[in-house]
Amino acid sequence: MPPNLPRISLAGALSSLGISACCILPTLLILFGVGGSWIAVFAKLAAFGYYVAAAASLILIGAWTAAFQGGTLRRNGRILGFGTGLSAIAWLVLLNETQLNDYLIGIM
């Protein structure tokens, strides 16, 4: 397994979590009284959310496969598990963004 693959998979998971947060983060910022026209930048990033999450998932699948076949699963399992968890959270946010936004707007 390439030595940087677990780090790359973690970076992919973090980026997909960041992209998925672009849908919820503006609502949270407004909830806490932070606003401005710069928040519109997040809307442009939201279009790439599914692509980034899918790419992160594919990288994670490749990393898990390489770790399993290369015999380094014991050494890299934690970082791969953490990346998989982050990727799962990103998918949950992306797939439930409407409900999350409605909930956050409801508590304003």
Secondary structure, 3 states (H helix, E strand, C coil): CCCCHHHHHHHHHHHHHHHHHHHHHHHHHHHCCCCCHHHHHHHHHHCCHHHHHHHHHHHHHHHHHHHHHHCCHHHHHHHHHHHHHHHHHHHHHHHCHHHHHHHHHHCC
